[in-house]
Amino acid sequence: MLLNKNLNTPSENKSSANSTNTIIRLPEVIQLTGLSSSTIYDRQNRKSKRYDPEFPRRFKIGLRSVGYSRLAMERWVSLKMSAVQINH
C-alpha cells in the first residue's frame, strides 16, 4: 500500500519536489541526514544517550512499514545546520 508517493516526473524541477510534503522511507532519511540507521533509531529511543526529542517521529504507513515526513526531516536538518553556523 503506497500513501502520498511523490509522483513528480524527472523533468520537473527538483526544488518543487522537495517543497511538497511526501512520505519518505529510511534510505532517504539516511541520505538526507547523513546518519546511519542505528543512529536514527537511537535519536528516536528515549532510553538512548543519543535521544533527540526534536528528531522527526516515524509513523506507520502499513502493517509492517513506517515512513517519515519529508518536510519535518528537512526542517530538522536545517535546524541542525543553523545551530552549527551560529556556534562557529
PDB file with one MODEL, atoms N, CA, C and O in Angstrom:
MODEL        1
ATOM      1  N   MET A   1       0.843  -1.180   0.000  1.00  0.00           N
ATOM      2  CA  MET A   1       0.000   0.000   0.000  1.00  0.00           C
ATOM      3  C   MET A   1       0.884   1.236   0.000  1.00  0.00           C
ATOM      4  O   MET A   1       1.726   1.382   0.886  1.00  0.00           O
ATOM      5  N   LEU A   2       0.719   2.124  -0.959  1.00  0.00           N
ATOM      6  CA  LEU A   2       1.504   3.347  -1.052  1.00  0.00           C
ATOM      7  C   LEU A   2       0.621   4.532  -0.707  1.00  0.00           C
ATOM      8  O   LEU A   2      -0.504   4.645  -1.195  1.00  0.00           O
ATOM      9  N   LEU A   3       1.128   5.399   0.123  1.00  0.00           N
ATOM     10  CA  LEU A   3       0.414   6.603   0.501  1.00  0.00           C
ATOM     11  C   LEU A   3       1.197   7.822   0.072  1.00  0.00           C
ATOM     12  O   LEU A   3       2.386   7.929   0.375  1.00  0.00           O
ATOM     13  N   ASN A   4       0.559   8.742  -0.626  1.00  0.00           N
ATOM     14  CA  ASN A   4       1.145  10.031  -0.958  1.00  0.00           C
ATOM     15  C   ASN A   4       2.547   9.916  -1.558  1.00  0.00           C
ATOM     16  O   ASN A   4       3.442  10.681  -1.200  1.00  0.00           O
ATOM     17  N   LYS A   5       2.735   8.978  -2.454  1.00  0.00           N
ATOM     18  CA  LYS A   5       4.041   8.822  -3.087  1.00  0.00           C
ATOM     19  C   LYS A   5       4.306  10.008  -4.005  1.00  0.00           C
ATOM     20  O   LYS A   5       3.407  10.479  -4.702  1.00  0.00           O
ATOM     21  N   ASN A   6       5.537  10.482  -4.000  1.00  0.00           N
ATOM     22  CA  ASN A   6       5.923  11.601  -4.835  1.00  0.00           C
ATOM     23  C   ASN A   6       5.835  11.190  -6.296  1.00  0.00           C
ATOM     24  O   ASN A   6       6.570  10.304  -6.730  1.00  0.00           O
ATOM     25  N   LEU A   7       4.953  11.814  -7.058  1.00  0.00           N
ATOM     26  CA  LEU A   7       4.712  11.444  -8.441  1.00  0.00           C
ATOM     27  C   LEU A   7       5.334  12.420  -9.430  1.00  0.00           C
ATOM     28  O   LEU A   7       4.933  12.446 -10.593  1.00  0.00           O
ATOM     29  N   ASN A   8       6.300  13.222  -9.000  1.00  0.00           N
ATOM     30  CA  ASN A   8       6.933  14.179  -9.902  1.00  0.00           C
ATOM     31  C   ASN A   8       7.727  13.449 -10.969  1.00  0.00           C
ATOM     32  O   ASN A   8       8.386  12.447 -10.690  1.00  0.00           O
ATOM     33  N   THR A   9       7.661  13.951 -12.179  1.00  0.00           N
ATOM     34  CA  THR A   9       8.425  13.357 -13.267  1.00  0.00           C
ATOM     35  C   THR A   9       9.854  13.871 -13.215  1.00  0.00           C
ATOM     36  O   THR A   9      10.102  14.935 -12.647  1.00  0.00           O
ATOM     37  N   PRO A  10      10.800  13.139 -13.793  1.00  0.00           N
ATOM     38  CA  PRO A  10      12.197  13.575 -13.754  1.00  0.00           C
ATOM     39  C   PRO A  10      12.421  14.938 -14.393  1.00  0.00           C
ATOM     40  O   PRO A  10      13.378  15.627 -14.040  1.00  0.00           O
ATOM     41  N   SER A  11      11.559  15.345 -15.330  1.00  0.00           N
ATOM     42  CA  SER A  11      11.761  16.624 -15.999  1.00  0.00           C
ATOM     43  C   SER A  11      11.341  17.812 -15.132  1.00  0.00           C
ATOM     44  O   SER A  11      11.673  18.955 -15.444  1.00  0.00           O
ATOM     45  N   GLU A  12      10.606  17.543 -14.037  1.00  0.00           N
ATOM     46  CA  GLU A  12      10.182  18.647 -13.179  1.00  0.00           C
ATOM     47  C   GLU A  12      11.349  19.128 -12.325  1.00  0.00           C
ATOM     48  O   GLU A  12      12.300  18.388 -12.071  1.00  0.00           O
ATOM     49  N   ASN A  13      11.261  20.365 -11.893  1.00  0.00           N
ATOM     50  CA  ASN A  13      12.288  20.965 -11.062  1.00  0.00           C
ATOM     51  C   ASN A  13      12.372  20.241  -9.727  1.00  0.00           C
ATOM     52  O   ASN A  13      11.346  20.036  -9.077  1.00  0.00           O
ATOM     53  N   LYS A  14      13.579  19.844  -9.299  1.00  0.00           N
ATOM     54  CA  LYS A  14      13.747  19.135  -8.045  1.00  0.00           C
ATOM     55  C   LYS A  14      13.325  19.968  -6.833  1.00  0.00           C
ATOM     56  O   LYS A  14      12.856  19.404  -5.844  1.00  0.00           O
ATOM     57  N   SER A  15      13.477  21.273  -6.882  1.00  0.00           N
ATOM     58  CA  SER A  15      13.092  22.101  -5.746  1.00  0.00           C
ATOM     59  C   SER A  15      11.596  22.040  -5.496  1.00  0.00           C
ATOM     60  O   SER A  15      11.161  22.121  -4.348  1.00  0.00           O
ATOM     61  N   SER A  16      10.804  21.899  -6.544  1.00  0.00           N
ATOM     62  CA  SER A  16       9.362  21.775  -6.341  1.00  0.00           C
ATOM     63  C   SER A  16       9.025  20.434  -5.730  1.00  0.00           C
ATOM     64  O   SER A  16       8.062  20.332  -4.971  1.00  0.00           O
ATOM     65  N   ALA A  17       9.795  19.398  -6.041  1.00  0.00           N
ATOM     66  CA  ALA A  17       9.576  18.080  -5.448  1.00  0.00           C
ATOM     67  C   ALA A  17       9.908  18.106  -3.965  1.00  0.00           C
ATOM     68  O   ALA A  17       9.228  17.465  -3.164  1.00  0.00           O
ATOM     69  N   ASN A  18      10.949  18.841  -3.595  1.00  0.00           N
ATOM     70  CA  ASN A  18      11.364  18.885  -2.203  1.00  0.00           C
ATOM     71  C   ASN A  18      10.473  19.769  -1.349  1.00  0.00           C
ATOM     72  O   ASN A  18      10.477  19.632  -0.126  1.00  0.00           O
ATOM     73  N   SER A  19       9.712  20.668  -1.948  1.00  0.00           N
ATOM     74  CA  SER A  19       8.877  21.564  -1.158  1.00  0.00           C
ATOM     75  C   SER A  19       7.531  20.945  -0.818  1.00  0.00           C
ATOM     76  O   SER A  19       6.764  21.531  -0.053  1.00  0.00           O
ATOM     77  N   THR A  20       7.224  19.775  -1.367  1.00  0.00           N
ATOM     78  CA  THR A  20       5.971  19.108  -1.040  1.00  0.00           C
ATOM     79  C   THR A  20       6.191  18.142   0.106  1.00  0.00           C
ATOM     80  O   THR A  20       7.285  17.606   0.282  1.00  0.00           O
ATOM     81  N   ASN A  21       5.151  17.927   0.879  1.00  0.00           N
ATOM     82  CA  ASN A  21       5.263  17.004   1.995  1.00  0.00           C
ATOM     83  C   ASN A  21       4.927  15.604   1.510  1.00  0.00           C
ATOM     84  O   ASN A  21       3.766  15.278   1.262  1.00  0.00           O
ATOM     85  N   THR A  22       5.951  14.792   1.381  1.00  0.00           N
ATOM     86  CA  THR A  22       5.775  13.421   0.952  1.00  0.00           C
ATOM     87  C   THR A  22       6.274  12.491   2.040  1.00  0.00           C
ATOM     88  O   THR A  22       6.985  12.900   2.957  1.00  0.00           O
ATOM     89  N   ILE A  23       5.892  11.254   1.920  1.00  0.00           N
ATOM     90  CA  ILE A  23       6.375  10.236   2.843  1.00  0.00           C
ATOM     91  C   ILE A  23       7.680   9.689   2.292  1.00  0.00           C
ATOM     92  O   ILE A  23       7.765   9.304   1.126  1.00  0.00           O
ATOM     93  N   ILE A  24       8.693   9.659   3.147  1.00  0.00           N
ATOM     94  CA  ILE A  24       9.968   9.090   2.738  1.00  0.00           C
ATOM     95  C   ILE A  24      10.277   7.912   3.645  1.00  0.00           C
ATOM     96  O   ILE A  24       9.800   7.836   4.777  1.00  0.00           O
ATOM     97  N   ARG A  25      11.077   7.003   3.131  1.00  0.00           N
ATOM     98  CA  ARG A  25      11.448   5.801   3.872  1.00  0.00           C
ATOM     99  C   ARG A  25      12.876   5.950   4.402  1.00  0.00           C
ATOM    100  O   ARG A  25      13.565   6.920   4.087  1.00  0.00           O
ATOM    101  N   LEU A  26      13.304   4.998   5.195  1.00  0.00           N
ATOM    102  CA  LEU A  26      14.594   5.063   5.873  1.00  0.00           C
ATOM    103  C   LEU A  26      15.779   5.344   4.949  1.00  0.00           C
ATOM    104  O   LEU A  26      16.608   6.181   5.304  1.00  0.00           O
ATOM    105  N   PRO A  27      15.913   4.703   3.791  1.00  0.00           N
ATOM    106  CA  PRO A  27      17.078   5.018   2.943  1.00  0.00           C
ATOM    107  C   PRO A  27      17.179   6.508   2.580  1.00  0.00           C
ATOM    108  O   PRO A  27      18.277   7.061   2.513  1.00  0.00           O
ATOM    109  N   GLU A  28      16.046   7.141   2.351  1.00  0.00           N
ATOM    110  CA  GLU A  28      16.090   8.574   2.018  1.00  0.00           C
ATOM    111  C   GLU A  28      16.390   9.417   3.260  1.00  0.00           C
ATOM    112  O   GLU A  28      17.043  10.455   3.160  1.00  0.00           O
ATOM    113  N   VAL A  29      15.915   8.974   4.430  1.00  0.00           N
ATOM    114  CA  VAL A  29      16.249   9.669   5.678  1.00  0.00           C
ATOM    115  C   VAL A  29      17.761   9.607   5.905  1.00  0.00           C
ATOM    116  O   VAL A  29      18.379  10.597   6.297  1.00  0.00           O
ATOM    117  N   ILE A  30      18.341   8.448   5.657  1.00  0.00           N
ATOM    118  CA  ILE A  30      19.791   8.293   5.786  1.00  0.00           C
ATOM    119  C   ILE A  30      20.513   9.252   4.836  1.00  0.00           C
ATOM    120  O   ILE A  30      21.492   9.895   5.216  1.00  0.00           O
ATOM    121  N   GLN A  31      20.023   9.339   3.605  1.00  0.00           N
ATOM    122  CA  GLN A  31      20.638  10.237   2.620  1.00  0.00           C
ATOM    123  C   GLN A  31      20.485  11.700   3.025  1.00  0.00           C
ATOM    124  O   GLN A  31      21.439  12.469   2.910  1.00  0.00           O
ATOM    125  N   LEU A  32      19.312  12.097   3.493  1.00  0.00           N
ATOM    126  CA  LEU A  32      19.071  13.497   3.872  1.00  0.00           C
ATOM    127  C   LEU A  32      19.882  13.922   5.089  1.00  0.00           C
ATOM    128  O   LEU A  32      20.409  15.033   5.130  1.00  0.00           O
ATOM    129  N   THR A  33      19.982  13.035   6.086  1.00  0.00           N
ATOM    130  CA  THR A  33      20.615  13.400   7.350  1.00  0.00           C
ATOM    131  C   THR A  33      22.096  13.085   7.416  1.00  0.00           C
ATOM    132  O   THR A  33      22.840  13.735   8.151  1.00  0.00           O
ATOM    133  N   GLY A  34      22.529  12.095   6.654  1.00  0.00           N
ATOM    134  CA  GLY A  34      23.913  11.645   6.760  1.00  0.00           C
ATOM    135  C   GLY A  34      24.143  10.751   7.962  1.00  0.00           C
ATOM    136  O   GLY A  34      25.286  10.426   8.282  1.00  0.00           O
ATOM    137  N   LEU A  35      23.070  10.348   8.635  1.00  0.00           N
ATOM    138  CA  LEU A  35      23.164   9.479   9.804  1.00  0.00           C
ATOM    139  C   LEU A  35      22.987   8.025   9.398  1.00  0.00           C
ATOM    140  O   LEU A  35      22.357   7.727   8.383  1.00  0.00           O
ATOM    141  N   SER A  36      23.543   7.124  10.194  1.00  0.00           N
ATOM    142  CA  SER A  36      23.334   5.697   9.950  1.00  0.00           C
ATOM    143  C   SER A  36      21.960   5.292  10.479  1.00  0.00           C
ATOM    144  O   SER A  36      21.344   6.026  11.251  1.00  0.00           O
ATOM    145  N   SER A  37      21.489   4.130  10.063  1.00  0.00           N
ATOM    146  CA  SER A  37      20.175   3.669  10.522  1.00  0.00           C
ATOM    147  C   SER A  37      20.168   3.477  12.038  1.00  0.00           C
ATOM    148  O   SER A  37      19.172   3.796  12.686  1.00  0.00           O
ATOM    149  N   SER A  38      21.250   2.964  12.617  1.00  0.00           N
ATOM    150  CA  SER A  38      21.271   2.763  14.069  1.00  0.00           C
ATOM    151  C   SER A  38      21.232   4.099  14.818  1.00  0.00           C
ATOM    152  O   SER A  38      20.605   4.194  15.873  1.00  0.00           O
ATOM    153  N   THR A  39      21.890   5.125  14.286  1.00  0.00           N
ATOM    154  CA  THR A  39      21.844   6.448  14.909  1.00  0.00           C
ATOM    155  C   THR A  39      20.449   7.042  14.802  1.00  0.00           C
ATOM    156  O   THR A  39      19.976   7.683  15.741  1.00  0.00           O
ATOM    157  N   ILE A  40      19.784   6.838  13.673  1.00  0.00           N
ATOM    158  CA  ILE A  40      18.413   7.331  13.505  1.00  0.00           C
ATOM    159  C   ILE A  40      17.499   6.682  14.537  1.00  0.00           C
ATOM    160  O   ILE A  40      16.681   7.357  15.162  1.00  0.00           O
ATOM    161  N   TYR A  41      17.643   5.361  14.715  1.00  0.00           N
ATOM    162  CA  TYR A  41      16.825   4.679  15.724  1.00  0.00           C
ATOM    163  C   TYR A  41      17.155   5.185  17.128  1.00  0.00           C
ATOM    164  O   TYR A  41      16.260   5.345  17.958  1.00  0.00           O
ATOM    165  N   ASP A  42      18.435   5.435  17.393  1.00  0.00           N
ATOM    166  CA  ASP A  42      18.827   5.977  18.699  1.00  0.00           C
ATOM    167  C   ASP A  42      18.233   7.367  18.937  1.00  0.00           C
ATOM    168  O   ASP A  42      17.823   7.680  20.055  1.00  0.00           O
ATOM    169  N   ARG A  43      18.186   8.190  17.910  1.00  0.00           N
ATOM    170  CA  ARG A  43      17.619   9.539  18.047  1.00  0.00           C
ATOM    171  C   ARG A  43      16.150   9.488  18.452  1.00  0.00           C
ATOM    172  O   ARG A  43      15.634  10.439  19.038  1.00  0.00           O
ATOM    173  N   GLN A  44      15.470   8.379  18.142  1.00  0.00           N
ATOM    174  CA  GLN A  44      14.050   8.225  18.452  1.00  0.00           C
ATOM    175  C   GLN A  44      13.804   7.459  19.750  1.00  0.00           C
ATOM    176  O   GLN A  44      12.675   7.430  20.240  1.00  0.00           O
ATOM    177  N   ASN A  45      14.843   6.838  20.314  1.00  0.00           N
ATOM    178  CA  ASN A  45      14.711   5.999  21.503  1.00  0.00           C
ATOM    179  C   ASN A  45      14.965   6.815  22.772  1.00  0.00           C
ATOM    180  O   ASN A  45      16.083   7.266  23.021  1.00  0.00           O
ATOM    181  N   ARG A  46      13.921   6.992  23.557  1.00  0.00           N
ATOM    182  CA  ARG A  46      14.038   7.804  24.775  1.00  0.00           C
ATOM    183  C   ARG A  46      15.069   7.272  25.763  1.00  0.00           C
ATOM    184  O   ARG A  46      15.572   8.035  26.588  1.00  0.00           O
ATOM    185  N   LYS A  47      15.392   6.000  25.702  1.00  0.00           N
ATOM    186  CA  LYS A  47      16.359   5.402  26.625  1.00  0.00           C
ATOM    187  C   LYS A  47      17.796   5.538  26.147  1.00  0.00           C
ATOM    188  O   LYS A  47      18.727   5.218  26.886  1.00  0.00           O
ATOM    189  N   SER A  48      17.988   6.004  24.928  1.00  0.00           N
ATOM    190  CA  SER A  48      19.320   6.115  24.354  1.00  0.00           C
ATOM    191  C   SER A  48      20.005   7.406  24.796  1.00  0.00           C
ATOM    192  O   SER A  48      19.351   8.420  25.040  1.00  0.00           O
ATOM    193  N   LYS A  49      21.324   7.350  24.893  1.00  0.00           N
ATOM    194  CA  LYS A  49      22.113   8.551  25.191  1.00  0.00           C
ATOM    195  C   LYS A  49      22.040   9.547  24.039  1.00  0.00           C
ATOM    196  O   LYS A  49      22.234  10.746  24.238  1.00  0.00           O
ATOM    197  N   ARG A  50      21.760   9.050  22.829  1.00  0.00           N
ATOM    198  CA  ARG A  50      21.700   9.903  21.641  1.00  0.00           C
ATOM    199  C   ARG A  50      20.267  10.345  21.309  1.00  0.00           C
ATOM    200  O   ARG A  50      20.010  10.842  20.213  1.00  0.00           O
ATOM    201  N   TYR A  51      19.348  10.165  22.245  1.00  0.00           N
ATOM    202  CA  TYR A  51      17.949  10.555  22.019  1.00  0.00           C
ATOM    203  C   TYR A  51      17.858  12.046  21.706  1.00  0.00           C
ATOM    204  O   TYR A  51      18.497  12.870  22.361  1.00  0.00           O
ATOM    205  N   ASP A  52      17.059  12.378  20.701  1.00  0.00           N
ATOM    206  CA  ASP A  52      16.836  13.769  20.318  1.00  0.00           C
ATOM    207  C   ASP A  52      15.328  13.992  20.218  1.00  0.00           C
ATOM    208  O   ASP A  52      14.704  13.537  19.259  1.00  0.00           O
ATOM    209  N   PRO A  53      14.734  14.687  21.191  1.00  0.00           N
ATOM    210  CA  PRO A  53      13.285  14.896  21.163  1.00  0.00           C
ATOM    211  C   PRO A  53      12.811  15.713  19.964  1.00  0.00           C
ATOM    212  O   PRO A  53      11.621  15.709  19.650  1.00  0.00           O
ATOM    213  N   GLU A  54      13.720  16.413  19.293  1.00  0.00           N
ATOM    214  CA  GLU A  54      13.363  17.210  18.122  1.00  0.00           C
ATOM    215  C   GLU A  54      13.418  16.406  16.822  1.00  0.00           C
ATOM    216  O   GLU A  54      12.961  16.879  15.781  1.00  0.00           O
ATOM    217  N   PHE A  55      13.975  15.198  16.878  1.00  0.00           N
ATOM    218  CA  PHE A  55      14.085  14.386  15.665  1.00  0.00           C
ATOM    219  C   PHE A  55      12.689  13.957  15.231  1.00  0.00           C
ATOM    220  O   PHE A  55      11.899  13.500  16.058  1.00  0.00           O
ATOM    221  N   PRO A  56      12.372  14.100  13.935  1.00  0.00           N
ATOM    222  CA  PRO A  56      11.022  13.754  13.455  1.00  0.00           C
ATOM    223  C   PRO A  56      10.656  12.300  13.740  1.00  0.00           C
ATOM    224  O   PRO A  56      11.475  11.396  13.578  1.00  0.00           O
ATOM    225  N   ARG A  57       9.430  12.095  14.160  1.00  0.00           N
ATOM    226  CA  ARG A  57       8.944  10.762  14.502  1.00  0.00           C
ATOM    227  C   ARG A  57       8.530  10.002  13.257  1.00  0.00           C
ATOM    228  O   ARG A  57       8.006  10.580  12.305  1.00  0.00           O
ATOM    229  N   ARG A  58       8.767   8.726  13.274  1.00  0.00           N
ATOM    230  CA  ARG A  58       8.271   7.878  12.194  1.00  0.00           C
ATOM    231  C   ARG A  58       6.802   7.563  12.463  1.00  0.00           C
ATOM    232  O   ARG A  58       6.336   7.678  13.597  1.00  0.00           O
ATOM    233  N   PHE A  59       6.081   7.170  11.428  1.00  0.00           N
ATOM    234  CA  PHE A  59       4.679   6.804  11.595  1.00  0.00           C
ATOM    235  C   PHE A  59       4.369   5.612  10.697  1.00  0.00           C
ATOM    236  O   PHE A  59       5.006   5.415   9.662  1.00  0.00           O
ATOM    237  N   LYS A  60       3.383   4.824  11.107  1.00  0.00           N
ATOM    238  CA  LYS A  60       3.015   3.625  10.358  1.00  0.00           C
ATOM    239  C   LYS A  60       2.313   4.000   9.061  1.00  0.00           C
ATOM    240  O   LYS A  60       1.428   4.856   9.033  1.00  0.00           O
ATOM    241  N   ILE A  61       2.731   3.336   7.990  1.00  0.00           N
ATOM    242  CA  ILE A  61       2.063   3.524   6.702  1.00  0.00           C
ATOM    243  C   ILE A  61       1.517   2.198   6.188  1.00  0.00           C
ATOM    244  O   ILE A  61       0.937   2.140   5.104  1.00  0.00           O
ATOM    245  N   GLY A  62       1.698   1.159   6.947  1.00  0.00           N
ATOM    246  CA  GLY A  62       1.222  -0.173   6.588  1.00  0.00           C
ATOM    247  C   GLY A  62       1.382  -1.091   7.779  1.00  0.00           C
ATOM    248  O   GLY A  62       1.790  -0.658   8.856  1.00  0.00           O
ATOM    249  N   LEU A  63       1.064  -2.351   7.588  1.00  0.00           N
ATOM    250  CA  LEU A  63       1.174  -3.302   8.688  1.00  0.00           C
ATOM    251  C   LEU A  63       2.601  -3.446   9.200  1.00  0.00           C
ATOM    252  O   LEU A  63       2.832  -3.535  10.406  1.00  0.00           O
ATOM    253  N   ARG A  64       3.563  -3.468   8.268  1.00  0.00           N
ATOM    254  CA  ARG A  64       4.961  -3.668   8.657  1.00  0.00           C
ATOM    255  C   ARG A  64       5.875  -2.611   8.073  1.00  0.00           C
ATOM    256  O   ARG A  64       7.053  -2.880   7.839  1.00  0.00           O
ATOM    257  N   SER A  65       5.363  -1.421   7.834  1.00  0.00           N
ATOM    258  CA  SER A  65       6.210  -0.377   7.248  1.00  0.00           C
ATOM    259  C   SER A  65       5.945   0.966   7.917  1.00  0.00           C
ATOM    260  O   SER A  65       4.838   1.255   8.372  1.00  0.00           O
ATOM    261  N   VAL A  66       6.993   1.772   7.961  1.00  0.00           N
ATOM    262  CA  VAL A  66       6.903   3.105   8.538  1.00  0.00           C
ATOM    263  C   VAL A  66       7.470   4.110   7.551  1.00  0.00           C
ATOM    264  O   VAL A  66       8.221   3.753   6.644  1.00  0.00           O
ATOM    265  N   GLY A  67       7.107   5.357   7.735  1.00  0.00           N
ATOM    266  CA  GLY A  67       7.618   6.432   6.908  1.00  0.00           C
ATOM    267  C   GLY A  67       7.877   7.656   7.752  1.00  0.00           C
ATOM    268  O   GLY A  67       7.551   7.700   8.939  1.00  0.00           O
ATOM    269  N   TYR A  68       8.468   8.645   7.119  1.00  0.00           N
ATOM    270  CA  TYR A  68       8.793   9.908   7.766  1.00  0.00           C
ATOM    271  C   TYR A  68       8.283  11.029   6.880  1.00  0.00           C
ATOM    272  O   TYR A  68       8.177  10.860   5.666  1.00  0.00           O
ATOM    273  N   SER A  69       7.971  12.160   7.468  1.00  0.00           N
ATOM    274  CA  SER A  69       7.567  13.335   6.711  1.00  0.00           C
ATOM    275  C   SER A  69       8.814  14.008   6.139  1.00  0.00           C
ATOM    276  O   SER A  69       9.740  14.349   6.875  1.00  0.00           O
ATOM    277  N   ARG A  70       8.825  14.196   4.815  1.00  0.00           N
ATOM    278  CA  ARG A  70       9.960  14.859   4.169  1.00  0.00           C
ATOM    279  C   ARG A  70      10.158  16.267   4.735  1.00  0.00           C
ATOM    280  O   ARG A  70      11.284  16.655   5.048  1.00  0.00           O
ATOM    281  N   LEU A  71       9.077  17.031   4.868  1.00  0.00           N
ATOM    282  CA  LEU A  71       9.204  18.409   5.368  1.00  0.00           C
ATOM    283  C   LEU A  71       9.748  18.450   6.792  1.00  0.00           C
ATOM    284  O   LEU A  71      10.608  19.271   7.108  1.00  0.00           O
ATOM    285  N   ALA A  72       9.248  17.565   7.649  1.00  0.00           N
ATOM    286  CA  ALA A  72       9.737  17.528   9.033  1.00  0.00           C
ATOM    287  C   ALA A  72      11.222  17.185   9.064  1.00  0.00           C
ATOM    288  O   ALA A  72      11.977  17.770   9.841  1.00  0.00           O
ATOM    289  N   MET A  73      11.648  16.239   8.224  1.00  0.00           N
ATOM    290  CA  MET A  73      13.056  15.846   8.196  1.00  0.00           C
ATOM    291  C   MET A  73      13.917  16.986   7.662  1.00  0.00           C
ATOM    292  O   MET A  73      14.993  17.250   8.198  1.00  0.00           O
ATOM    293  N   GLU A  74      13.453  17.668   6.608  1.00  0.00           N
ATOM    294  CA  GLU A  74      14.226  18.786   6.065  1.00  0.00           C
ATOM    295  C   GLU A  74      14.321  19.934   7.072  1.00  0.00           C
ATOM    296  O   GLU A  74      15.361  20.585   7.168  1.00  0.00           O
ATOM    297  N   ARG A  75      13.247  20.186   7.820  1.00  0.00           N
ATOM    298  CA  ARG A  75      13.295  21.227   8.869  1.00  0.00           C
ATOM    299  C   ARG A  75      14.304  20.861   9.940  1.00  0.00           C
ATOM    300  O   ARG A  75      15.056  21.719  10.402  1.00  0.00           O
ATOM    301  N   TRP A  76      14.331  19.593  10.344  1.00  0.00           N
ATOM    302  CA  TRP A  76      15.263  19.154  11.376  1.00  0.00           C
ATOM    303  C   TRP A  76      16.708  19.354  10.900  1.00  0.00           C
ATOM    304  O   TRP A  76      17.550  19.847  11.651  1.00  0.00           O
ATOM    305  N   VAL A  77      16.985  18.971   9.658  1.00  0.00           N
ATOM    306  CA  VAL A  77      18.334  19.146   9.105  1.00  0.00           C
ATOM    307  C   VAL A  77      18.693  20.631   9.067  1.00  0.00           C
ATOM    308  O   VAL A  77      19.811  21.001   9.426  1.00  0.00           O
ATOM    309  N   SER A  78      17.771  21.482   8.641  1.00  0.00           N
ATOM    310  CA  SER A  78      18.027  22.928   8.587  1.00  0.00           C
ATOM    311  C   SER A  78      18.292  23.490   9.976  1.00  0.00           C
ATOM    312  O   SER A  78      19.174  24.330  10.152  1.00  0.00           O
ATOM    313  N   LEU A  79      17.535  23.031  10.955  1.00  0.00           N
ATOM    314  CA  LEU A  79      17.718  23.475  12.341  1.00  0.00           C
ATOM    315  C   LEU A  79      19.115  23.110  12.835  1.00  0.00           C
ATOM    316  O   LEU A  79      19.783  23.926  13.471  1.00  0.00           O
ATOM    317  N   LYS A  80      19.558  21.882  12.543  1.00  0.00           N
ATOM    318  CA  LYS A  80      20.880  21.440  12.963  1.00  0.00           C
ATOM    319  C   LYS A  80      21.975  22.224  12.237  1.00  0.00           C
ATOM    320  O   LYS A  80      22.991  22.574  12.836  1.00  0.00           O
ATOM    321  N   MET A  81      21.766  22.499  10.946  1.00  0.00           N
ATOM    322  CA  MET A  81      22.765  23.248  10.191  1.00  0.00           C
ATOM    323  C   MET A  81      22.869  24.674  10.685  1.00  0.00           C
ATOM    324  O   MET A  81      23.975  25.209  10.769  1.00  0.00           O
ATOM    325  N   SER A  82      21.746  25.315  11.020  1.00  0.00           N
ATOM    326  CA  SER A  82      21.818  26.678  11.519  1.00  0.00           C
ATOM    327  C   SER A  82      22.433  26.731  12.905  1.00  0.00           C
ATOM    328  O   SER A  82      23.079  27.720  13.252  1.00  0.00           O
ATOM    329  N   ALA A  83      22.246  25.689  13.705  1.00  0.00           N
ATOM    330  CA  ALA A  83      22.889  25.638  15.024  1.00  0.00           C
ATOM    331  C   ALA A  83      24.411  25.556  14.885  1.00  0.00           C
ATOM    332  O   ALA A  83      25.141  26.153  15.676  1.00  0.00           O
ATOM    333  N   VAL A  84      24.877  24.831  13.900  1.00  0.00           N
ATOM    334  CA  VAL A  84      26.320  24.714  13.649  1.00  0.00           C
ATOM    335  C   VAL A  84      26.872  26.058  13.183  1.00  0.00           C
ATOM    336  O   VAL A  84      27.950  26.466  13.616  1.00  0.00           O
ATOM    337  N   GLN A  85      26.148  26.746  12.311  1.00  0.00           N
ATOM    338  CA  GLN A  85      26.604  28.035  11.794  1.00  0.00           C
ATOM    339  C   GLN A  85      26.641  29.079  12.902  1.00  0.00           C
ATOM    340  O   GLN A  85      27.532  29.929  12.908  1.00  0.00           O
ATOM    341  N   ILE A  86      25.713  29.040  13.823  1.00  0.00           N
ATOM    342  CA  ILE A  86      25.674  30.007  14.935  1.00  0.00           C
ATOM    343  C   ILE A  86      26.848  29.776  15.881  1.00  0.00           C
ATOM    344  O   ILE A  86      27.422  30.730  16.405  1.00  0.00           O
ATOM    345  N   ASN A  87      27.203  28.513  16.101  1.00  0.00           N
ATOM    346  CA  ASN A  87      28.265  28.176  17.043  1.00  0.00           C
ATOM    347  C   ASN A  87      29.669  28.401  16.482  1.00  0.00           C
ATOM    348  O   ASN A  87      30.644  28.345  17.232  1.00  0.00           O
ATOM    349  N   HIS A  88      29.787  28.653  15.190  1.00  0.00           N
ATOM    350  CA  HIS A  88      31.130  28.860  14.598  1.00  0.00           C
ATOM    351  C   HIS A  88      31.356  30.283  14.244  1.00  0.00           C
ATOM    352  O   HIS A  88      32.424  30.631  13.739  1.00  0.00           O
TER     353      HIS A  88
ENDMDL
END
